[in-house]
Amino acid sequence: MIMIRAIVRPEKSAQVMQSLLEAGYPAVTKIEVAGRGKQRGLKLGDVVYDELPKEMLMVVAHKHEKDFVVRAIMDSARTGTKGAYGDGKIFITDVEESYTISTGERES
């Protein structure tokens, strides 16, 4: 199993979640976050905004489904046809095991 964490623009979050649902991944955790990427924030006049609002979406999937899930996120989170700075980032990590709290069922 793998965990896919996608940091996306807040206005793209619902579209990404809908795309994941349609792709067969209804289980998504969404967290409001703030930060900056390579662009180092946003400067408007003399004011620098270096903590931009984003949303982090977390999905757990089987390793062999990684490319499919990543493509679903990228296609729905990208701004326009070519994308833009600040569209986000995707991180993938291994999940050694997980447990369903209500049943105690272990998955690995």
Jmol script that loads the backbone (N, CA, C; Angstrom):
load data "model"
ATOM      1  N   MET A   1       0.843  -1.176   0.000  1.00  0.00           N
ATOM      2  CA  MET A   1       0.000   0.000   0.000  1.00  0.00           C
ATOM      3  C   MET A   1       0.894   1.246   0.000  1.00  0.00           C
ATOM      4  N   ILE A   2       0.344   2.323  -0.544  1.00  0.00           N
ATOM      5  CA  ILE A   2       1.037   3.605  -0.548  1.00  0.00           C
ATOM      6  C   ILE A   2       0.072   4.696  -0.093  1.00  0.00           C
ATOM      7  N   MET A   3       0.637   5.776   0.441  1.00  0.00           N
ATOM      8  CA  MET A   3      -0.160   6.955   0.737  1.00  0.00           C
ATOM      9  C   MET A   3       0.252   8.043  -0.228  1.00  0.00           C
ATOM     10  N   ILE A   4      -0.739   8.626  -0.862  1.00  0.00           N
ATOM     11  CA  ILE A   4      -0.514   9.716  -1.790  1.00  0.00           C
ATOM     12  C   ILE A   4      -1.041  10.980  -1.133  1.00  0.00           C
ATOM     13  N   ARG A   5      -0.138  11.950  -0.933  1.00  0.00           N
ATOM     14  CA  ARG A   5      -0.518  13.243  -0.364  1.00  0.00           C
ATOM     15  C   ARG A   5      -0.388  14.281  -1.469  1.00  0.00           C
ATOM     16  N   ALA A   6      -1.467  14.949  -1.748  1.00  0.00           N
ATOM     17  CA  ALA A   6      -1.472  15.975  -2.788  1.00  0.00           C
ATOM     18  C   ALA A   6      -1.773  17.324  -2.154  1.00  0.00           C
ATOM     19  N   ILE A   7      -0.870  18.278  -2.346  1.00  0.00           N
ATOM     20  CA  ILE A   7      -1.089  19.648  -1.909  1.00  0.00           C
ATOM     21  C   ILE A   7      -1.622  20.399  -3.125  1.00  0.00           C
ATOM     22  N   VAL A   8      -2.846  20.911  -3.040  1.00  0.00           N
ATOM     23  CA  VAL A   8      -3.489  21.543  -4.201  1.00  0.00           C
ATOM     24  C   VAL A   8      -4.066  22.903  -3.835  1.00  0.00           C
ATOM     25  N   ARG A   9      -4.364  23.681  -4.856  1.00  0.00           N
ATOM     26  CA  ARG A   9      -5.037  24.965  -4.661  1.00  0.00           C
ATOM     27  C   ARG A   9      -6.420  24.705  -4.044  1.00  0.00           C
ATOM     28  N   PRO A  10      -6.857  25.541  -3.099  1.00  0.00           N
ATOM     29  CA  PRO A  10      -8.178  25.326  -2.488  1.00  0.00           C
ATOM     30  C   PRO A  10      -9.318  25.275  -3.502  1.00  0.00           C
ATOM     31  N   GLU A  11      -9.225  26.095  -4.540  1.00  0.00           N
ATOM     32  CA  GLU A  11     -10.306  26.124  -5.531  1.00  0.00           C
ATOM     33  C   GLU A  11     -10.324  24.882  -6.417  1.00  0.00           C
ATOM     34  N   LYS A  12      -9.296  24.050  -6.350  1.00  0.00           N
ATOM     35  CA  LYS A  12      -9.225  22.815  -7.136  1.00  0.00           C
ATOM     36  C   LYS A  12      -9.581  21.578  -6.310  1.00  0.00           C
ATOM     37  N   SER A  13      -9.684  21.738  -5.005  1.00  0.00           N
ATOM     38  CA  SER A  13      -9.885  20.611  -4.106  1.00  0.00           C
ATOM     39  C   SER A  13     -11.133  19.792  -4.442  1.00  0.00           C
ATOM     40  N   ALA A  14     -12.269  20.444  -4.604  1.00  0.00           N
ATOM     41  CA  ALA A  14     -13.514  19.722  -4.896  1.00  0.00           C
ATOM     42  C   ALA A  14     -13.416  18.980  -6.228  1.00  0.00           C
ATOM     43  N   GLN A  15     -12.783  19.591  -7.207  1.00  0.00           N
ATOM     44  CA  GLN A  15     -12.625  18.956  -8.518  1.00  0.00           C
ATOM     45  C   GLN A  15     -11.740  17.711  -8.411  1.00  0.00           C
ATOM     46  N   VAL A  16     -10.669  17.795  -7.632  1.00  0.00           N
ATOM     47  CA  VAL A  16      -9.784  16.643  -7.447  1.00  0.00           C
ATOM     48  C   VAL A  16     -10.531  15.529  -6.713  1.00  0.00           C
ATOM     49  N   MET A  17     -11.270  15.893  -5.654  1.00  0.00           N
ATOM     50  CA  MET A  17     -12.018  14.875  -4.907  1.00  0.00           C
ATOM     51  C   MET A  17     -13.060  14.197  -5.788  1.00  0.00           C
ATOM     52  N   GLN A  18     -13.731  14.942  -6.658  1.00  0.00           N
ATOM     53  CA  GLN A  18     -14.711  14.368  -7.577  1.00  0.00           C
ATOM     54  C   GLN A  18     -14.025  13.432  -8.572  1.00  0.00           C
ATOM     55  N   SER A  19     -12.871  13.832  -9.055  1.00  0.00           N
ATOM     56  CA  SER A  19     -12.106  13.004  -9.987  1.00  0.00           C
ATOM     57  C   SER A  19     -11.701  11.686  -9.329  1.00  0.00           C
ATOM     58  N   LEU A  20     -11.250  11.764  -8.083  1.00  0.00           N
ATOM     59  CA  LEU A  20     -10.878  10.544  -7.355  1.00  0.00           C
ATOM     60  C   LEU A  20     -12.092   9.644  -7.133  1.00  0.00           C
ATOM     61  N   LEU A  21     -13.229  10.246  -6.788  1.00  0.00           N
ATOM     62  CA  LEU A  21     -14.457   9.472  -6.599  1.00  0.00           C
ATOM     63  C   LEU A  21     -14.832   8.741  -7.883  1.00  0.00           C
ATOM     64  N   GLU A  22     -14.797   9.450  -8.997  1.00  0.00           N
ATOM     65  CA  GLU A  22     -15.137   8.847 -10.286  1.00  0.00           C
ATOM     66  C   GLU A  22     -14.128   7.782 -10.707  1.00  0.00           C
ATOM     67  N   ALA A  23     -12.889   7.901 -10.221  1.00  0.00           N
ATOM     68  CA  ALA A  23     -11.855   6.915 -10.544  1.00  0.00           C
ATOM     69  C   ALA A  23     -11.922   5.694  -9.616  1.00  0.00           C
ATOM     70  N   GLY A  24     -12.841   5.720  -8.632  1.00  0.00           N
ATOM     71  CA  GLY A  24     -12.997   4.580  -7.736  1.00  0.00           C
ATOM     72  C   GLY A  24     -12.301   4.727  -6.399  1.00  0.00           C
ATOM     73  N   TYR A  25     -11.954   5.954  -6.032  1.00  0.00           N
ATOM     74  CA  TYR A  25     -11.280   6.207  -4.759  1.00  0.00           C
ATOM     75  C   TYR A  25     -12.108   7.190  -3.928  1.00  0.00           C
ATOM     76  N   PRO A  26     -13.154   6.685  -3.268  1.00  0.00           N
ATOM     77  CA  PRO A  26     -14.027   7.570  -2.505  1.00  0.00           C
ATOM     78  C   PRO A  26     -13.431   8.019  -1.168  1.00  0.00           C
ATOM     79  N   ALA A  27     -12.480   7.264  -0.629  1.00  0.00           N
ATOM     80  CA  ALA A  27     -11.913   7.567   0.691  1.00  0.00           C
ATOM     81  C   ALA A  27     -10.766   8.558   0.560  1.00  0.00           C
ATOM     82  N   VAL A  28     -11.021   9.796   0.975  1.00  0.00           N
ATOM     83  CA  VAL A  28     -10.029  10.865   0.890  1.00  0.00           C
ATOM     84  C   VAL A  28     -10.083  11.661   2.182  1.00  0.00           C
ATOM     85  N   THR A  29      -8.930  12.007   2.727  1.00  0.00           N
ATOM     86  CA  THR A  29      -8.854  12.903   3.866  1.00  0.00           C
ATOM     87  C   THR A  29      -8.393  14.257   3.363  1.00  0.00           C
ATOM     88  N   LYS A  30      -9.100  15.325   3.800  1.00  0.00           N
ATOM     89  CA  LYS A  30      -8.777  16.678   3.346  1.00  0.00           C
ATOM     90  C   LYS A  30      -8.432  17.542   4.556  1.00  0.00           C
ATOM     91  N   ILE A  31      -7.306  18.246   4.452  1.00  0.00           N
ATOM     92  CA  ILE A  31      -6.842  19.117   5.529  1.00  0.00           C
ATOM     93  C   ILE A  31      -6.469  20.468   4.928  1.00  0.00           C
ATOM     94  N   GLU A  32      -6.932  21.554   5.559  1.00  0.00           N
ATOM     95  CA  GLU A  32      -6.522  22.886   5.128  1.00  0.00           C
ATOM     96  C   GLU A  32      -5.117  23.142   5.656  1.00  0.00           C
ATOM     97  N   VAL A  33      -4.219  23.560   4.771  1.00  0.00           N
ATOM     98  CA  VAL A  33      -2.832  23.830   5.146  1.00  0.00           C
ATOM     99  C   VAL A  33      -2.412  25.175   4.552  1.00  0.00           C
ATOM    100  N   ALA A  34      -1.257  25.650   4.940  1.00  0.00           N
ATOM    101  CA  ALA A  34      -0.697  26.872   4.369  1.00  0.00           C
ATOM    102  C   ALA A  34       0.794  26.659   4.188  1.00  0.00           C
ATOM    103  N   GLY A  35       1.352  27.280   3.165  1.00  0.00           N
ATOM    104  CA  GLY A  35       2.783  27.141   2.938  1.00  0.00           C
ATOM    105  C   GLY A  35       3.196  27.833   1.666  1.00  0.00           C
ATOM    106  N   ARG A  36       4.399  27.521   1.233  1.00  0.00           N
ATOM    107  CA  ARG A  36       4.916  28.095  -0.003  1.00  0.00           C
ATOM    108  C   ARG A  36       5.778  27.056  -0.693  1.00  0.00           C
ATOM    109  N   GLY A  37       5.926  27.216  -1.977  1.00  0.00           N
ATOM    110  CA  GLY A  37       6.744  26.305  -2.760  1.00  0.00           C
ATOM    111  C   GLY A  37       7.956  27.023  -3.306  1.00  0.00           C
ATOM    112  N   LYS A  38       8.401  26.560  -4.443  1.00  0.00           N
ATOM    113  CA  LYS A  38       9.590  27.137  -5.070  1.00  0.00           C
ATOM    114  C   LYS A  38       9.418  28.611  -5.399  1.00  0.00           C
ATOM    115  N   GLN A  39       8.171  29.031  -5.605  1.00  0.00           N
ATOM    116  CA  GLN A  39       7.943  30.427  -5.963  1.00  0.00           C
ATOM    117  C   GLN A  39       8.135  31.370  -4.766  1.00  0.00           C
ATOM    118  N   ARG A  40       8.324  30.817  -3.574  1.00  0.00           N
ATOM    119  CA  ARG A  40       8.591  31.585  -2.345  1.00  0.00           C
ATOM    120  C   ARG A  40       7.456  32.523  -1.968  1.00  0.00           C
ATOM    121  N   GLY A  41       6.262  32.138  -2.244  1.00  0.00           N
ATOM    122  CA  GLY A  41       5.117  32.960  -1.887  1.00  0.00           C
ATOM    123  C   GLY A  41       4.724  33.891  -3.011  1.00  0.00           C
ATOM    124  N   LEU A  42       4.042  34.948  -2.633  1.00  0.00           N
ATOM    125  CA  LEU A  42       3.498  35.891  -3.599  1.00  0.00           C
ATOM    126  C   LEU A  42       3.782  37.300  -3.126  1.00  0.00           C
ATOM    127  N   LYS A  43       4.302  38.153  -3.999  1.00  0.00           N
ATOM    128  CA  LYS A  43       4.607  39.538  -3.632  1.00  0.00           C
ATOM    129  C   LYS A  43       3.679  40.469  -4.398  1.00  0.00           C
ATOM    130  N   LEU A  44       2.940  41.275  -3.634  1.00  0.00           N
ATOM    131  CA  LEU A  44       2.057  42.283  -4.208  1.00  0.00           C
ATOM    132  C   LEU A  44       2.476  43.630  -3.651  1.00  0.00           C
ATOM    133  N   GLY A  45       3.131  44.419  -4.473  1.00  0.00           N
ATOM    134  CA  GLY A  45       3.680  45.696  -4.000  1.00  0.00           C
ATOM    135  C   GLY A  45       4.800  45.426  -3.011  1.00  0.00           C
ATOM    136  N   ASP A  46       4.694  45.996  -1.838  1.00  0.00           N
ATOM    137  CA  ASP A  46       5.695  45.795  -0.789  1.00  0.00           C
ATOM    138  C   ASP A  46       5.351  44.636   0.143  1.00  0.00           C
ATOM    139  N   VAL A  47       4.195  44.027  -0.051  1.00  0.00           N
ATOM    140  CA  VAL A  47       3.732  42.964   0.846  1.00  0.00           C
ATOM    141  C   VAL A  47       4.054  41.595   0.251  1.00  0.00           C
ATOM    142  N   VAL A  48       4.659  40.741   1.081  1.00  0.00           N
ATOM    143  CA  VAL A  48       4.978  39.370   0.677  1.00  0.00           C
ATOM    144  C   VAL A  48       4.070  38.412   1.443  1.00  0.00           C
ATOM    145  N   TYR A  49       3.349  37.586   0.704  1.00  0.00           N
ATOM    146  CA  TYR A  49       2.506  36.554   1.302  1.00  0.00           C
ATOM    147  C   TYR A  49       3.248  35.233   1.134  1.00  0.00           C
ATOM    148  N   ASP A  50       3.865  34.764   2.223  1.00  0.00           N
ATOM    149  CA  ASP A  50       4.659  33.537   2.097  1.00  0.00           C
ATOM    150  C   ASP A  50       3.987  32.331   2.732  1.00  0.00           C
ATOM    151  N   GLU A  51       2.770  32.495   3.197  1.00  0.00           N
ATOM    152  CA  GLU A  51       1.989  31.362   3.673  1.00  0.00           C
ATOM    153  C   GLU A  51       0.674  31.364   2.908  1.00  0.00           C
ATOM    154  N   LEU A  52       0.700  30.714   1.771  1.00  0.00           N
ATOM    155  CA  LEU A  52      -0.462  30.688   0.892  1.00  0.00           C
ATOM    156  C   LEU A  52      -1.390  29.539   1.278  1.00  0.00           C
ATOM    157  N   PRO A  53      -2.708  29.752   1.225  1.00  0.00           N
ATOM    158  CA  PRO A  53      -3.639  28.675   1.563  1.00  0.00           C
ATOM    159  C   PRO A  53      -3.614  27.570   0.514  1.00  0.00           C
ATOM    160  N   LYS A  54      -3.581  26.350   0.983  1.00  0.00           N
ATOM    161  CA  LYS A  54      -3.626  25.154   0.130  1.00  0.00           C
ATOM    162  C   LYS A  54      -4.493  24.122   0.838  1.00  0.00           C
ATOM    163  N   GLU A  55      -4.765  23.028   0.183  1.00  0.00           N
ATOM    164  CA  GLU A  55      -5.442  21.904   0.825  1.00  0.00           C
ATOM    165  C   GLU A  55      -4.648  20.642   0.536  1.00  0.00           C
ATOM    166  N   MET A  56      -4.508  19.808   1.566  1.00  0.00           N
ATOM    167  CA  MET A  56      -3.810  18.544   1.401  1.00  0.00           C
ATOM    168  C   MET A  56      -4.854  17.430   1.360  1.00  0.00           C
ATOM    169  N   LEU A  57      -4.787  16.639   0.302  1.00  0.00           N
ATOM    170  CA  LEU A  57      -5.661  15.484   0.146  1.00  0.00           C
ATOM    171  C   LEU A  57      -4.817  14.229   0.302  1.00  0.00           C
ATOM    172  N   MET A  58      -5.299  13.295   1.120  1.00  0.00           N
ATOM    173  CA  MET A  58      -4.561  12.054   1.359  1.00  0.00           C
ATOM    174  C   MET A  58      -5.406  10.865   0.928  1.00  0.00           C
ATOM    175  N   VAL A  59      -4.785   9.983   0.154  1.00  0.00           N
ATOM    176  CA  VAL A  59      -5.440   8.789  -0.371  1.00  0.00           C
ATOM    177  C   VAL A  59      -4.497   7.612  -0.164  1.00  0.00           C
ATOM    178  N   VAL A  60      -5.035   6.485   0.262  1.00  0.00           N
ATOM    179  CA  VAL A  60      -4.243   5.257   0.362  1.00  0.00           C
ATOM    180  C   VAL A  60      -4.706   4.326  -0.755  1.00  0.00           C
ATOM    181  N   ALA A  61      -3.743   3.759  -1.481  1.00  0.00           N
ATOM    182  CA  ALA A  61      -4.059   2.885  -2.613  1.00  0.00           C
ATOM    183  C   ALA A  61      -3.031   1.763  -2.687  1.00  0.00           C
ATOM    184  N   HIS A  62      -3.320   0.782  -3.516  1.00  0.00           N
ATOM    185  CA  HIS A  62      -2.351  -0.282  -3.768  1.00  0.00           C
ATOM    186  C   HIS A  62      -1.227   0.257  -4.651  1.00  0.00           C
ATOM    187  N   LYS A  63      -0.023  -0.266  -4.465  1.00  0.00           N
ATOM    188  CA  LYS A  63       1.141   0.231  -5.219  1.00  0.00           C
ATOM    189  C   LYS A  63       0.934   0.174  -6.730  1.00  0.00           C
ATOM    190  N   HIS A  64       0.294  -0.872  -7.211  1.00  0.00           N
ATOM    191  CA  HIS A  64       0.110  -0.997  -8.656  1.00  0.00           C
ATOM    192  C   HIS A  64      -0.888   0.019  -9.218  1.00  0.00           C
ATOM    193  N   GLU A  65      -1.611   0.746  -8.348  1.00  0.00           N
ATOM    194  CA  GLU A  65      -2.573   1.763  -8.783  1.00  0.00           C
ATOM    195  C   GLU A  65      -1.990   3.174  -8.734  1.00  0.00           C
ATOM    196  N   LYS A  66      -0.735   3.292  -8.324  1.00  0.00           N
ATOM    197  CA  LYS A  66      -0.112   4.604  -8.115  1.00  0.00           C
ATOM    198  C   LYS A  66      -0.232   5.516  -9.324  1.00  0.00           C
ATOM    199  N   ASP A  67       0.195   5.076 -10.488  1.00  0.00           N
ATOM    200  CA  ASP A  67       0.196   5.931 -11.675  1.00  0.00           C
ATOM    201  C   ASP A  67      -1.213   6.402 -12.033  1.00  0.00           C
ATOM    202  N   PHE A  68      -2.196   5.529 -11.864  1.00  0.00           N
ATOM    203  CA  PHE A  68      -3.583   5.857 -12.168  1.00  0.00           C
ATOM    204  C   PHE A  68      -4.098   6.964 -11.245  1.00  0.00           C
ATOM    205  N   VAL A  69      -3.828   6.837  -9.938  1.00  0.00           N
ATOM    206  CA  VAL A  69      -4.286   7.834  -8.956  1.00  0.00           C
ATOM    207  C   VAL A  69      -3.549   9.155  -9.162  1.00  0.00           C
ATOM    208  N   VAL A  70      -2.253   9.105  -9.362  1.00  0.00           N
ATOM    209  CA  VAL A  70      -1.466  10.328  -9.579  1.00  0.00           C
ATOM    210  C   VAL A  70      -1.968  11.061 -10.817  1.00  0.00           C
ATOM    211  N   ARG A  71      -2.248  10.338 -11.884  1.00  0.00           N
ATOM    212  CA  ARG A  71      -2.748  10.966 -13.111  1.00  0.00           C
ATOM    213  C   ARG A  71      -4.109  11.628 -12.875  1.00  0.00           C
ATOM    214  N   ALA A  72      -4.991  10.957 -12.112  1.00  0.00           N
ATOM    215  CA  ALA A  72      -6.305  11.534 -11.811  1.00  0.00           C
ATOM    216  C   ALA A  72      -6.156  12.844 -11.044  1.00  0.00           C
ATOM    217  N   ILE A  73      -5.221  12.883 -10.094  1.00  0.00           N
ATOM    218  CA  ILE A  73      -4.991  14.104  -9.315  1.00  0.00           C
ATOM    219  C   ILE A  73      -4.389  15.189 -10.203  1.00  0.00           C
ATOM    220  N   MET A  74      -3.347  14.852 -10.942  1.00  0.00           N
ATOM    221  CA  MET A  74      -2.673  15.850 -11.776  1.00  0.00           C
ATOM    222  C   MET A  74      -3.611  16.465 -12.813  1.00  0.00           C
ATOM    223  N   ASP A  75      -4.398  15.629 -13.462  1.00  0.00           N
ATOM    224  CA  ASP A  75      -5.288  16.132 -14.506  1.00  0.00           C
ATOM    225  C   ASP A  75      -6.356  17.075 -13.957  1.00  0.00           C
ATOM    226  N   SER A  76      -6.810  16.839 -12.727  1.00  0.00           N
ATOM    227  CA  SER A  76      -7.872  17.679 -12.167  1.00  0.00           C
ATOM    228  C   SER A  76      -7.342  18.848 -11.341  1.00  0.00           C
ATOM    229  N   ALA A  77      -6.093  18.800 -10.896  1.00  0.00           N
ATOM    230  CA  ALA A  77      -5.531  19.878 -10.067  1.00  0.00           C
ATOM    231  C   ALA A  77      -4.790  20.925 -10.890  1.00  0.00           C
ATOM    232  N   ARG A  78      -4.409  20.583 -12.095  1.00  0.00           N
ATOM    233  CA  ARG A  78      -3.623  21.488 -12.940  1.00  0.00           C
ATOM    234  C   ARG A  78      -4.467  22.670 -13.403  1.00  0.00           C
ATOM    235  N   THR A  79      -3.865  23.863 -13.372  1.00  0.00           N
ATOM    236  CA  THR A  79      -4.520  25.071 -13.841  1.00  0.00           C
ATOM    237  C   THR A  79      -4.287  25.205 -15.347  1.00  0.00           C
ATOM    238  N   GLY A  80      -5.359  25.297 -16.108  1.00  0.00           N
ATOM    239  CA  GLY A  80      -5.236  25.406 -17.558  1.00  0.00           C
ATOM    240  C   GLY A  80      -4.681  24.134 -18.165  1.00  0.00           C
ATOM    241  N   THR A  81      -4.184  24.238 -19.382  1.00  0.00           N
ATOM    242  CA  THR A  81      -3.670  23.052 -20.065  1.00  0.00           C
ATOM    243  C   THR A  81      -2.205  22.777 -19.753  1.00  0.00           C
ATOM    244  N   LYS A  82      -1.453  23.819 -19.422  1.00  0.00           N
ATOM    245  CA  LYS A  82      -0.024  23.649 -19.159  1.00  0.00           C
ATOM    246  C   LYS A  82       0.332  23.730 -17.683  1.00  0.00           C
ATOM    247  N   GLY A  83      -0.608  24.147 -16.833  1.00  0.00           N
ATOM    248  CA  GLY A  83      -0.320  24.301 -15.420  1.00  0.00           C
ATOM    249  C   GLY A  83       0.311  25.649 -15.130  1.00  0.00           C
ATOM    250  N   ALA A  84       0.472  25.931 -13.816  1.00  0.00           N
ATOM    251  CA  ALA A  84       1.041  27.198 -13.383  1.00  0.00           C
ATOM    252  C   ALA A  84       1.734  27.006 -12.043  1.00  0.00           C
ATOM    253  N   TYR A  85       2.654  27.922 -11.727  1.00  0.00           N
ATOM    254  CA  TYR A  85       3.280  27.891 -10.406  1.00  0.00           C
ATOM    255  C   TYR A  85       2.192  27.923  -9.345  1.00  0.00           C
ATOM    256  N   GLY A  86       2.387  27.127  -8.306  1.00  0.00           N
ATOM    257  CA  GLY A  86       1.415  27.091  -7.222  1.00  0.00           C
ATOM    258  C   GLY A  86       0.318  26.069  -7.393  1.00  0.00           C
ATOM    259  N   ASP A  87       0.364  25.272  -8.469  1.00  0.00           N
ATOM    260  CA  ASP A  87      -0.660  24.243  -8.661  1.00  0.00           C
ATOM    261  C   ASP A  87      -0.564  23.138  -7.621  1.00  0.00           C
ATOM    262  N   GLY A  88       0.623  22.936  -7.048  1.00  0.00           N
ATOM    263  CA  GLY A  88       0.730  21.962  -5.973  1.00  0.00           C
ATOM    264  C   GLY A  88       1.843  20.952  -6.165  1.00  0.00           C
ATOM    265  N   LYS A  89       1.802  19.940  -5.312  1.00  0.00           N
ATOM    266  CA  LYS A  89       2.840  18.914  -5.277  1.00  0.00           C
ATOM    267  C   LYS A  89       2.200  17.615  -4.812  1.00  0.00           C
ATOM    268  N   ILE A  90       2.751  16.490  -5.253  1.00  0.00           N
ATOM    269  CA  ILE A  90       2.277  15.171  -4.837  1.00  0.00           C
ATOM    270  C   ILE A  90       3.438  14.423  -4.192  1.00  0.00           C
ATOM    271  N   PHE A  91       3.173  13.853  -3.024  1.00  0.00           N
ATOM    272  CA  PHE A  91       4.168  13.064  -2.290  1.00  0.00           C
ATOM    273  C   PHE A  91       3.633  11.649  -2.119  1.00  0.00           C
ATOM    274  N   ILE A  92       4.508  10.664  -2.301  1.00  0.00           N
ATOM    275  CA  ILE A  92       4.104   9.266  -2.179  1.00  0.00           C
ATOM    276  C   ILE A  92       5.011   8.563  -1.179  1.00  0.00           C
ATOM    277  N   THR A  93       4.383   7.882  -0.215  1.00  0.00           N
ATOM    278  CA  THR A  93       5.139   7.142   0.791  1.00  0.00           C
ATOM    279  C   THR A  93       4.526   5.751   0.960  1.00  0.00           C
ATOM    280  N   ASP A  94       5.341   4.838   1.430  1.00  0.00           N
ATOM    281  CA  ASP A  94       4.862   3.488   1.709  1.00  0.00           C
ATOM    282  C   ASP A  94       4.027   3.476   2.982  1.00  0.00           C
ATOM    283  N   VAL A  95       3.011   2.613   2.987  1.00  0.00           N
ATOM    284  CA  VAL A  95       2.197   2.364   4.177  1.00  0.00           C
ATOM    285  C   VAL A  95       2.461   0.917   4.562  1.00  0.00           C
ATOM    286  N   GLU A  96       3.066   0.716   5.714  1.00  0.00           N
ATOM    287  CA  GLU A  96       3.400  -0.650   6.143  1.00  0.00           C
ATOM    288  C   GLU A  96       2.157  -1.454   6.499  1.00  0.00           C
ATOM    289  N   GLU A  97       1.230  -0.828   7.200  1.00  0.00           N
ATOM    290  CA  GLU A  97      -0.005  -1.494   7.562  1.00  0.00           C
ATOM    291  C   GLU A  97      -1.011  -0.444   8.004  1.00  0.00           C
ATOM    292  N   SER A  98      -2.274  -0.836   8.039  1.00  0.00           N
ATOM    293  CA  SER A  98      -3.322   0.054   8.523  1.00  0.00           C
ATOM    294  C   SER A  98      -4.356  -0.773   9.263  1.00  0.00           C
ATOM    295  N   TYR A  99      -5.144  -0.101  10.095  1.00  0.00           N
ATOM    296  CA  TYR A  99      -6.170  -0.764  10.890  1.00  0.00           C
ATOM    297  C   TYR A  99      -7.476   0.002  10.765  1.00  0.00           C
ATOM    298  N   THR A 100      -8.580  -0.716  10.669  1.00  0.00           N
ATOM    299  CA  THR A 100      -9.901  -0.108  10.742  1.00  0.00           C
ATOM    300  C   THR A 100     -10.291  -0.102  12.214  1.00  0.00           C
ATOM    301  N   ILE A 101     -10.504   1.061  12.764  1.00  0.00           N
ATOM    302  CA  ILE A 101     -10.749   1.183  14.209  1.00  0.00           C
ATOM    303  C   ILE A 101     -12.009   0.459  14.637  1.00  0.00           C
ATOM    304  N   SER A 102     -13.103   0.587  13.888  1.00  0.00           N
ATOM    305  CA  SER A 102     -14.369  -0.018  14.314  1.00  0.00           C
ATOM    306  C   SER A 102     -14.335  -1.541  14.374  1.00  0.00           C
ATOM    307  N   THR A 103     -13.594  -2.175  13.455  1.00  0.00           N
ATOM    308  CA  THR A 103     -13.568  -3.633  13.406  1.00  0.00           C
ATOM    309  C   THR A 103     -12.265  -4.249  13.924  1.00  0.00           C
ATOM    310  N   GLY A 104     -11.222  -3.408  14.020  1.00  0.00           N
ATOM    311  CA  GLY A 104      -9.933  -3.922  14.400  1.00  0.00           C
ATOM    312  C   GLY A 104      -9.218  -4.644  13.256  1.00  0.00           C
ATOM    313  N   GLU A 105      -9.818  -4.627  12.075  1.00  0.00           N
ATOM    314  CA  GLU A 105      -9.252  -5.312  10.921  1.00  0.00           C
ATOM    315  C   GLU A 105      -7.923  -4.678  10.511  1.00  0.00           C
ATOM    316  N   ARG A 106      -6.931  -5.536  10.285  1.00  0.00           N
ATOM    317  CA  ARG A 106      -5.588  -5.089   9.872  1.00  0.00           C
ATOM    318  C   ARG A 106      -5.452  -5.282   8.375  1.00  0.00           C
ATOM    319  N   GLU A 107      -4.892  -4.278   7.735  1.00  0.00           N
ATOM    320  CA  GLU A 107      -4.602  -4.380   6.308  1.00  0.00           C
ATOM    321  C   GLU A 107      -3.116  -4.114   6.119  1.00  0.00           C
ATOM    322  N   SER A 108      -2.516  -4.797   5.182  1.00  0.00           N
ATOM    323  CA  SER A 108      -1.093  -4.553   4.903  1.00  0.00           C
ATOM    324  C   SER A 108      -0.798  -4.711   3.439  1.00  0.00           C
TER     325      SER A 108
END
end "model"
wireframe off; spacefill off
backbone 0.3
color backbone group
